[in-house]
């Protein structure tokens, strides 16, 4: 949990990093150090989540683009975290309601829910970028 704080506070820095390395440096960011620190925090946070919940890899794949769609193009770690939590919660509810006796892995349900949503989000983002 303590590693989430730097990630949540890094929204403005992520906006600047998205502009490119040269412009981010011109805006006063130490790009290499920031990428290393945020990457390490993200990796350790993901490792902690996987150790507690098990591997739900599709959530990490789908949460970012869907959150970006919801946040109107801005990278938002908080929106991505909430989107991922919503995916897992919905998948768990479906898993318990549909096939409680079968005990299928929750990762299967996250993929079934998230795949269509991810496809729509990526298509919408591609359309927006082409305009």
MIDOSE-1310 file (N, C-alpha, C; in nm, 2 decimals, decimal comma, always signed):
residues 131
xxxx	+0,08/-0,12/+0,00/+0,00/+0,00/+0,00/+0,08/+0,13/+0,00; +0,20/+0,13/+0,07/+0,27/+0,26/+0,07/+0,33/+0,29/-0,07; +0,35/+0,19/-0,15/+0,40/+0,21/-0,28/+0,30/+0,27/-0,38; +0,17/+0,27/-0,34/+0,07/+0,33/-0,42/+0,08/+0,48/-0,42
xxxx	+0,11/+0,54/-0,31/+0,11/+0,68/-0,29/+0,20/+0,75/-0,40; +0,33/+0,71/-0,42/+0,40/+0,78/-0,53/+0,34/+0,76/-0,67; +0,28/+0,65/-0,69/+0,21/+0,63/-0,82/+0,09/+0,72/-0,84; +0,01/+0,73/-0,73/-0,10/+0,82/-0,74/-0,07/+0,96/-0,75
xxxx	+0,04/+1,00/-0,69/+0,08/+1,14/-0,69/+0,16/+1,18/-0,82; +0,19/+1,08/-0,90/+0,27/+1,10/-1,02/+0,19/+1,14/-1,15; +0,06/+1,18/-1,13/-0,02/+1,21/-1,25/+0,03/+1,32/-1,34; +0,08/+1,43/-1,27/+0,13/+1,54/-1,35/+0,26/+1,51/-1,42
xxxx	+0,34/+1,43/-1,35/+0,47/+1,39/-1,41/+0,45/+1,30/-1,53; +0,35/+1,21/-1,52/+0,31/+1,12/-1,63/+0,26/+1,20/-1,75; +0,19/+1,30/-1,72/+0,14/+1,39/-1,83/+0,26/+1,45/-1,90; +0,36/+1,49/-1,83/+0,48/+1,56/-1,89/+0,56/+1,45/-1,96
xxxx	+0,57/+1,33/-1,91/+0,65/+1,23/-1,97/+0,59/+1,19/-2,10; +0,46/+1,20/-2,11/+0,39/+1,16/-2,24/+0,43/+1,25/-2,35; +0,47/+1,37/-2,32/+0,51/+1,47/-2,42/+0,64/+1,44/-2,49; +0,72/+1,34/-2,44/+0,84/+1,31/-2,49/+0,96/+1,34/-2,40
xxxx	+1,07/+1,27/-2,41/+1,18/+1,29/-2,32/+1,24/+1,43/-2,32; +1,26/+1,48/-2,44/+1,32/+1,62/-2,45/+1,24/+1,72/-2,39; +1,11/+1,72/-2,42/+1,02/+1,83/-2,36/+1,00/+1,81/-2,21; +1,00/+1,68/-2,16/+0,99/+1,65/-2,02/+1,11/+1,70/-1,95
xxxx	+1,23/+1,69/-2,01/+1,35/+1,74/-1,95/+1,35/+1,89/-1,94; +1,30/+1,95/-2,05/+1,29/+2,10/-2,06/+1,19/+2,15/-1,95; +1,09/+2,07/-1,91/+1,00/+2,11/-1,81/+1,05/+2,08/-1,67; +1,17/+2,03/-1,66/+1,23/+2,01/-1,53/+1,23/+1,87/-1,47
xxxx	+1,19/+1,78/-1,55/+1,19/+1,64/-1,49/+1,32/+1,57/-1,52; +1,36/+1,49/-1,42/+1,47/+1,40/-1,44/+1,41/+1,27/-1,49; +1,41/+1,25/-1,62/+1,33/+1,15/-1,69/+1,38/+1,01/-1,65; +1,51/+0,99/-1,66/+1,56/+0,85/-1,63/+1,53/+0,81/-1,49
xxxx	+1,56/+0,90/-1,39/+1,53/+0,87/-1,25/+1,38/+0,85/-1,23; +1,30/+0,93/-1,29/+1,15/+0,92/-1,27/+1,10/+0,79/-1,32; +1,15/+0,75/-1,44/+1,10/+0,63/-1,50/+1,14/+0,51/-1,42; +1,27/+0,51/-1,37/+1,32/+0,40/-1,29/+1,24/+0,39/-1,16
xxxx	+1,22/+0,50/-1,09/+1,15/+0,50/-0,96/+1,00/+0,46/-0,98; +0,93/+0,52/-1,08/+0,79/+0,48/-1,10/+0,78/+0,34/-1,15; +0,87/+0,29/-1,23/+0,87/+0,15/-1,28/+0,89/+0,06/-1,17; +0,98/+0,09/-1,08/+1,01/+0,00/-0,96/+0,89/+0,00/-0,87
xxxx	+0,83/+0,12/-0,84/+0,71/+0,12/-0,76/+0,59/+0,04/-0,82; +0,57/+0,05/-0,95/+0,47/-0,02/-1,02/+0,49/-0,17/-1,02; +0,62/-0,21/-1,04/+0,65/-0,35/-1,04/+0,63/-0,41/-0,90; +0,67/-0,34/-0,80/+0,66/-0,39/-0,66/+0,51/-0,39/-0,62
xxxx	+0,43/-0,29/-0,66/+0,29/-0,29/-0,63/+0,22/-0,41/-0,70; +0,25/-0,43/-0,83/+0,19/-0,54/-0,90/+0,24/-0,68/-0,84; +0,36/-0,69/-0,79/+0,41/-0,81/-0,73/+0,33/-0,84/-0,60; +0,31/-0,73/-0,52/+0,23/-0,75/-0,40/+0,09/-0,79/-0,43
xxxx	+0,03/-0,73/-0,53/-0,11/-0,76/-0,56/-0,12/-0,91/-0,61; -0,03/-0,95/-0,69/-0,03/-1,08/-0,74/-0,01/-1,18/-0,63; +0,08/-1,15/-0,54/+0,11/-1,24/-0,43/-0,02/-1,26/-0,34; -0,10/-1,15/-0,33/-0,22/-1,16/-0,25/-0,34/-1,22/-0,32
xxxx	-0,35/-1,19/-0,45/-0,48/-1,22/-0,52/-0,46/-1,33/-0,63; -0,33/-1,36/-0,66/-0,31/-1,45/-0,77/-0,30/-1,38/-0,90; -0,25/-1,45/-1,01/-0,23/-1,38/-1,13/-0,36/-1,35/-1,21; -0,39/-1,23/-1,23/-0,50/-1,18/-1,31/-0,45/-1,09/-1,41
xxxx	-0,37/-1,14/-1,50/-0,29/-1,06/-1,59/-0,37/-0,97/-1,69; -0,49/-1,02/-1,72/-0,57/-0,94/-1,82/-0,62/-0,81/-1,76; -0,63/-0,80/-1,63/-0,67/-0,68/-1,56/-0,57/-0,57/-1,59; -0,44/-0,61/-1,57/-0,34/-0,51/-1,60/-0,34/-0,46/-1,74
xxxx	-0,37/-0,55/-1,83/-0,37/-0,52/-1,97/-0,48/-0,43/-2,01; -0,60/-0,45/-1,95/-0,72/-0,38/-1,99/-0,74/-0,25/-1,91; -0,70/-0,25/-1,79/-0,74/-0,14/-1,70/-0,68/+0,00/-1,75; -0,56/+0,00/-1,80/-0,50/+0,12/-1,85/-0,57/+0,19/-1,96
xxxx	-0,59/+0,12/-2,07/-0,67/+0,18/-2,18/-0,81/+0,22/-2,15; -0,88/+0,14/-2,07/-1,02/+0,17/-2,04/-1,02/+0,29/-1,95; -0,92/+0,30/-1,85/-0,92/+0,41/-1,76/-0,88/+0,54/-1,84; -0,80/+0,53/-1,94/-0,76/+0,64/-2,03/-0,88/+0,69/-2,10
xxxx	-0,97/+0,60/-2,15/-1,09/+0,63/-2,21/-1,18/+0,71/-2,12; -1,19/+0,66/-2,00/-1,28/+0,72/-1,90/-1,23/+0,86/-1,86; -1,10/+0,87/-1,85/-1,03/+1,00/-1,80/-1,01/+1,09/-1,92; -1,07/+1,06/-2,03/-1,06/+1,15/-2,15/-0,91/+1,17/-2,20
xxxx	-0,84/+1,06/-2,21/-0,70/+1,07/-2,27/-0,59/+1,09/-2,17; -0,62/+1,14/-2,05/-0,51/+1,16/-1,95/-0,47/+1,03/-1,88; -0,34/+1,00/-1,87/-0,31/+0,88/-1,79/-0,34/+0,91/-1,64; -0,41/+0,82/-1,58/-0,45/+0,84/-1,44/-0,43/+0,71/-1,37
xxxx	-0,33/+0,70/-1,28/-0,31/+0,58/-1,21/-0,43/+0,55/-1,12; -0,50/+0,65/-1,06/-0,62/+0,62/-0,98/-0,73/+0,57/-1,06; -0,75/+0,62/-1,18/-0,86/+0,57/-1,27/-0,83/+0,42/-1,31; -0,70/+0,40/-1,34/-0,66/+0,26/-1,38/-0,68/+0,16/-1,26
xxxx	-0,65/+0,21/-1,14/-0,67/+0,12/-1,02/-0,81/+0,09/-1,00; -0,90/+0,19/-1,01/-1,04/+0,17/-0,99/-1,10/+0,09/-1,10; -1,06/+0,11/-1,22/-1,10/+0,02/-1,33/-1,07/-0,12/-1,31; -0,94/-0,15/-1,27/-0,90/-0,28/-1,24/-0,98/-0,35/-1,13
xxxx	-1,00/-0,27/-1,03/-1,08/-0,32/-0,91/-1,22/-0,35/-0,96; -1,28/-0,27/-1,04/-1,42/-0,30/-1,09/-1,42/-0,42/-1,18; -1,32/-0,44/-1,26/-1,31/-0,57/-1,34/-1,30/-0,69/-1,25; -1,22/-0,69/-1,15/-1,20/-0,80/-1,07/-1,33/-0,83/-0,99
xxxx	-1,39/-0,72/-0,93/-1,51/-0,74/-0,86/-1,63/-0,80/-0,94; -1,64/-0,74/-1,06/-1,75/-0,79/-1,15/-1,72/-0,94/-1,19; -1,59/-0,97/-1,22/-1,56/-1,11/-1,25/-1,59/-1,20/-1,14; -1,55/-1,16/-1,02/-1,58/-1,24/-0,90/-1,73/-1,27/-0,88
xxxx	-1,81/-1,16/-0,89/-1,95/-1,18/-0,88/-2,01/-1,27/-0,98; -1,96/-1,26/-1,11/-2,01/-1,35/-1,21/-1,96/-1,49/-1,19; -1,84/-1,51/-1,14/-1,79/-1,64/-1,11/-1,87/-1,71/-1,01; -1,91/-1,64/-0,90/-1,99/-1,70/-0,79/-2,13/-1,72/-0,84
xxxx	-2,19/-1,63/-0,92/-2,33/-1,64/-0,96/-2,35/-1,74/-1,07; -2,26/-1,75/-1,17/-2,28/-1,84/-1,28/-2,24/-1,98/-1,25; -2,12/-2,00/-1,21/-2,06/-2,13/-1,20/-2,00/-2,15/-1,06; -2,08/-2,14/-0,96/-2,03/-2,16/-0,82/-1,98/-2,30/-0,79
xxxx	-2,04/-2,40/-0,86/-2,00/-2,54/-0,83/-1,87/-2,57/-0,92; -1,85/-2,50/-1,03/-1,74/-2,54/-1,12/-1,61/-2,49/-1,07; -1,61/-2,38/-0,99/-1,49/-2,31/-0,94/-1,39/-2,28/-1,05; -1,43/-2,22/-1,16/-1,34/-2,18/-1,26/-1,26/-2,06/-1,21
xxxx	-1,14/-2,04/-1,27/-1,05/-1,93/-1,22/-1,11/-1,80/-1,25; -1,09/-1,70/-1,16/-1,14/-1,57/-1,18/-1,08/-1,50/-1,30; -0,95/-1,54/-1,33/-0,88/-1,48/-1,45/-0,96/-1,51/-1,58; -1,03/-1,62/-1,59/-1,10/-1,65/-1,71/-1,22/-1,55/-1,72
xxxx	-1,28/-1,52/-1,61/-1,40/-1,43/-1,61/-1,35/-1,28/-1,64; -1,23/-1,24/-1,58/-1,18/-1,11/-1,61/-1,15/-1,09/-1,76; -1,10/-1,20/-1,82/-1,08/-1,19/-1,97/-1,21/-1,19/-2,05; -1,31/-1,26/-2,01/-1,43/-1,26/-2,08/-1,50/-1,13/-2,07
xxxx	-1,49/-1,06/-1,95/-1,55/-0,93/-1,93/-1,47/-0,82/-2,00; -1,34/-0,83/-1,97/-1,25/-0,72/-2,02/-1,21/-0,72/-2,16; -1,22/-0,83/-2,23/-1,18/-0,84/-2,37/-1,26/-0,75/-2,46; -1,40/-0,76/-2,45/-1,48/-0,67/-2,54/-1,46/-0,53/-2,50
xxxx	-1,45/-0,50/-2,37/-1,43/-0,36/-2,32/-1,30/-0,31/-2,37; -1,19/-0,39/-2,37/-1,06/-0,34/-2,41/-1,06/-0,32/-2,56; -1,13/-0,40/-2,64/-1,13/-0,39/-2,78/-1,21/-0,25/-2,82; -1,32/-0,23/-2,75/-1,39/-0,10/-2,77/-1,30/+0,02/-2,73
xxxx	-1,23/+0,01/-2,62/-1,15/+0,12/-2,58/-1,04/+0,15/-2,68; -0,97/+0,05/-2,72/-0,86/+0,06/-2,82/-0,91/+0,12/-2,95; -1,02/+0,07/-3,00/-1,08/+0,12/-3,12/-1,11/+0,27/-3,11; -1,18/+0,30/-3,00/-1,22/+0,44/-2,98/-1,09/+0,53/-2,97
xxxx	-0,99/+0,49/-2,90/-0,86/+0,56/-2,89/-0,80/+0,58/-3,02; -0,80/+0,47/-3,10/-0,74/+0,48/-3,24/-0,81/+0,58/-3,33; -0,95/+0,57/-3,31/-1,03/+0,67/-3,39/-1,00/+0,81/-3,35; -0,98/+0,83/-3,22/-0,96/+0,97/-3,17/-0,82/+1,02/-3,21
xxx	-0,72/+0,93/-3,21/-0,58/+0,96/-3,25/-0,58/+0,99/-3,40; -0,66/+0,93/-3,48/-0,65/+0,95/-3,63/-0,72/+1,08/-3,67; -0,80/+1,14/-3,58/-0,87/+1,27/-3,61/-0,77/+1,38/-3,59
